[in-house]
Amino acid sequence: MSSAENLVFHVRPGGCLSGTLRVPGDKSISHRSIMLGSLAEGTTRIRGFLEGEDSLATLRAFRDLGVDITGPVAGAVTIQGVGMHGLQPPAGPLDLGNSGTSMRLLAGLLAGQGLELTLIGDSSLSTRPMRRVTDPLQRMGARVETTELGTAPLRIHPVGSLKAIDYPLPVASAQIKSCLLLAGLYAEGTTRITEPAPTRDHTERMLSGFGYPVERTGASVSVEGGGTLTARDIDIPADISSAAFFLVGASIAPGSDILLQHVGINPTRDGVINILRLMGADIEILNRRDVGGEPVADLRVRSAGLRGIRIPVDQVPLAIDEFPALFVAAACAEGETVLTGAEELRVKESDRIQVMADGLTALGVRATPTPDGIVIQGGNIHGGRVGSHGDHRIAMAFAMAALRAEGEILIDDCSNVNTSFPGFAELAANAGLAIEGKKEN
Ligand code: S3P
């Protein structure tokens, strides 16, 4: 789609969700599977890879770095690993599109390769803070530069070697943690990262799965540089962050009953389930199992009367990507929902506090942004037109709001839904959402 075209979701009000669904593969795990598979020795075969723009940006970057990758075909990808030191200089800048995870993790992974590299992104990614990764990388001896504003493009210059650091994270961020662990694979000594609160641990789990020793002690995780990765097969579970729209949609729409299959329920990602349950949601976790080192389950969700809550601050990093959907749940709940400790939401693909507050207000919901959160008063949702600001999760959250709206909801600028959830509109329509995507100029 050309950038002049605006993909608008038109969602008619009412209805409910039903049936058995499998949402696409986990985005975080998809990125990491390409990164570690590329650096491994041997052939890595992946199933369930997310064929969304973000993880495809990572895949293309490694092709540009000389890695032989076939697929994806129906979620199957095969990588001929080049080993820890086998990446080749690319012909030009690596374009990471809208993907913050690609840029921040690659900054670490590439800092010690001895290559001259430039990482670029789209207009949203080019405004997001990058000094949170480049500052600690510089402490490791890397030469990674941002613009004067601390944003992309990132320029990586070759250095002789990296040295390990002991780094307490200033924010609870899996992207910073993962960036530094990946740089730590190339550093002399032991790199130790300490988190202020638990964040997603897919990097640590996957490193262990590829045979790389990772030590965890309390809030710290450490790796020693100089090891190797051994290729393996990876079965990527469905993304709980994509399932979240259906968890909320089925909870708020009376008469709903859905089964979400094969969803990753890693305890560093399950905040959305915990928060919805505190609000009174009816979510059953069935058939728990371990799939290649990641916990997976099927989730049955039936509609329930939700009540407003004060969201526990310790759940915030565990649900960091699910707040747009959770705000819609709050708008449909009885009473007030209060979120604090979530200032990170202001530096995601959009300022998710302001953009959601504006959209909810446009739909007649009382939503008051605060510096680090929001206060939402549950009530009636009108029809209306809202902006997604090119943010995939905002677009999908407002689509679900139509299930409880009094009139049609139109959502502008929805093409970035493809970054994390290709086929969202079709899957949601099959489940009962009256959604149609229309291109406008
Ligand atoms: C991600 C970590 C989170 C999350 C992002 C994916 C990851 O970012 O918001 O969508 O894959 O590591 P932060 O770690 O910066 O909070």
Boltz pocket constraint, residues with backbone or C-beta under 6 A from the ligand:
constraints:
  - pocket:
      binder: B
      contacts: [[A, 27], [A, 28], [A, 29], [A, 101], [A, 172], [A, 173], [A, 174], [A, 175], [A, 176], [A, 178], [A, 199], [A, 200], [A, 320], [A, 321], [A, 344]]
      max_distance: 6.0
